[in-house]
Amino acid sequence: MAGSLISAFVKFNYQVFTQFMRKVFTTLTLVASVTAAVAQQKPAGPSQAPAGGAAAMGRGAAATSQPKPYKDVITDKAVSQSGLFTVHKIEDKWYFEIPDSIIGRDILVSTRYTKTAGGGTYGGEQVNVQTVRWEKGPSHTLFMKVLTIVNVAADSSQPIAQAVTNSNMDPIVSSFEIKTYGKGSDSTGTVVIDVTDFFKGDNQPVSLTPNIKRRFNLSGLAGDRSYIESIHTYPINTEIRTVKTFSASPAQPGIPGLVSSSLPSAEATGVVSLGLNSSFLLLPKTPMRKRLFDQRVGFFASDYTVYSDDQQKVDEQVFIHRWRLEPKDEDVEKWKRGELVEPKRQIVYYIDPATPKKWRPYLMAGINDWQAAFEKAGFKNAIIAKEWPENDKSMSLEDARFSVVRYFASDIENAYGPNVADPRSGEILESHIGWYHNVMKLLHDWYMVQTAAVDPRARHMKFDDSLMGSLIRFVSSHEVGHTLGLRHNMGSSSRTPV
């Protein structure tokens, strides 16, 4: 009964409030119309020019000139690399030559620190991840859009698909003037854009998120102390390394609701310099088939809302994160017969060369321990650990093609195992496990408290290397499980009494 009275009370007050707001809205609309009419007559003065100067190009600047002949833009001075985007460097300028076949394709942009200024952040940690798409705009411009995959239509041919499109427009985050048009190696057309100011500037898809800036009290970018370190391009990805310097202020203690940290350099100098690597990774043209989430099985998952003409209620589609493991074409029949076969693409984890050498074998053993689990699914050598090839200068630890166990010089007693997944399908693309040096203190204390009564080896303030190595192997295997898509199995743990 109480619930009915409350509902009626809310309904009555809502109706009164709605009538009142209609009157307010009508008044505001009239005021806004008059204001807009006056504003249109106001001449634009010099102070109204867009801020940012050259840095504004590549963010929202419209094309101001006609494209030039290719040879006048990409001159004989160009140092060029072929890959996902053909990259040209001419003196201090960087150009992307983007094939028409890539325009309209979905691209994952993953940004990681290469170097940090302390404050509990470490080189190798992920800063930002976005899904972007290039689209041609008017007047010889190329747009970069960020895809916000929240609502989708089950069938693009149904009328409701138009309603979904009308209510979910993806933002245009940057506009580039097309400098020239060319011809790609596959005889398709290309567009050439200048990306120098875009990557030197503070553009969110390839920079810090607002939350990180608030956390460390970072403000304006110092353009004279920010630069492109290098750009390398490969068949399915392009890697951009930059250094960005921000103005910074020390944290203000005692302000309720403000969670912030001070970086040492902010305290000392008022500025913070950071190294960043942004990976542009081409996503599969056809997304991997999704596997729907079941709450009885502990997988990490993504979700979005699906609309269809045939529905009587919307569908909240939740799908798990998992690696794409498929038998090689010549082994499909063997696999179907239950024979063990190797997958088309192994899951490979590299060990950070910053890892102390005596612990590397134990970290690798924890990774390889998962091979037995994949054998139950018909795959041998599905997952493997490798030492990082330190002499191979073509490889980078931040490269989106590689999964790495990153070793952090930190007093934090922890480790973590994330994964980076295709937001359209849940396909895990790569992972960087975070391994804090001081996790060994946690392992020591846990093992001493829990086992010292029965294990004499645990009765020491410093364990021998074989015991500590075994504990490292256990945590390595645990974190790899997370990167394979598995959550903590709390339900199973609660059913096993100690």
GIGIQUI-V911823 format. One record per backbone hydrogen bond with DSSP energy under -1.0 kcal/mol. CO is the residue of the C=O (numbers start at 0). NH is the residue of the N-H. Records with the same first field share a line. If there is no record, write none. Layout:
# GIGIQUI-V911823
CO: NH ; NH
This chain:
# GIGIQUI-V911823
0: 4
1: 5
2: 6
3: 7
4: 8
5: 9
6: 10
7: 11
8: 12
9: 13
10: 14
11: 15
12: 16
13: 17
14: 18
15: 19
16: 20
17: 21
18: 22
19: 23
20: 24
21: 25
22: 26
23: 27
24: 28
25: 29
26: 30
27: 31
28: 32
29: 33
30: 34
31: 35
32: 36
33: 37
34: 38
35: 39
44: 47
45: 48
51: 54
52: 55
53: 56
55: 58 ; 59
68: 71
69: 72 ; 73
72: 74
74: 77
78: 88
80: 86
85: 96
86: 80
87: 94
88: 78
89: 92
92: 89
93: 194
94: 87
95: 192
96: 85
97: 190
98: 101 ; 102
101: 104
105: 282
106: 131
107: 280
108: 129
109: 278
110: 126 ; 127
111: 276
112: 123
114: 274
121: 124
124: 112
127: 110
129: 108
130: 146
131: 106
132: 144
133: 103
134: 142
139: 177
140: 136
141: 175
142: 134
143: 172 ; 173
144: 132
147: 149
149: 304
151: 306
154: 157
157: 160
158: 161
159: 163
160: 164
161: 165
164: 167
170: 145
173: 143
175: 141
178: 67
179: 191
181: 189
183: 186
187: 183
188: 99
189: 181
190: 97
191: 178
192: 95
194: 198
195: 199
196: 200
202: 205
203: 206
208: 212
209: 213
210: 214
211: 215
212: 217
214: 260
216: 248
219: 246
220: 222
221: 224
222: 225
226: 242
229: 240
231: 238
233: 83
235: 281
236: 233
237: 279
238: 231
239: 277
240: 228 ; 229
241: 275
242: 226
243: 273
244: 221
245: 271
246: 218
254: 257
262: 266
263: 267
264: 268
269: 247
271: 245
273: 243
274: 113 ; 114
275: 241
276: 111
277: 239
278: 109
279: 237
280: 107
290: 319
293: 296
296: 298
297: 486
299: 320
301: 318
303: 316
304: 151
305: 314
306: 153
307: 310
314: 305 ; 316
316: 303
317: 292
318: 301
321: 427
325: 343
327: 330
330: 334
331: 335
332: 336
333: 338
334: 337
340: 379
346: 383
348: 385
349: 404
350: 387
351: 354
355: 358
358: 362
359: 363
360: 364
361: 365
362: 366
363: 367
364: 368
366: 369
367: 370
369: 373
370: 374
373: 376 ; 378
374: 377
377: 340
381: 346
383: 348
385: 350
387: 389
388: 391
390: 392
391: 394
395: 398
398: 401
402: 349
403: 432
404: 351
405: 434
407: 409 ; 436
409: 437
411: 413
413: 435
415: 433
419: 428 ; 429
421: 424 ; 425
425: 321
426: 421
429: 419
430: 403
432: 405
433: 415
434: 407
435: 438
436: 439
437: 440 ; 441
438: 442
439: 443
440: 444
441: 445
442: 446
443: 447
444: 448
445: 449
446: 450
447: 451
450: 453 ; 454
454: 457
455: 458
463: 467
464: 468
465: 469
466: 470
467: 471
468: 472
469: 473
470: 474
471: 475
472: 476
473: 477
474: 478
475: 479
476: 480
477: 481
478: 482
479: 483
480: 485
481: 484
484: 299
487: 489
488: 492
489: 493
492: 495
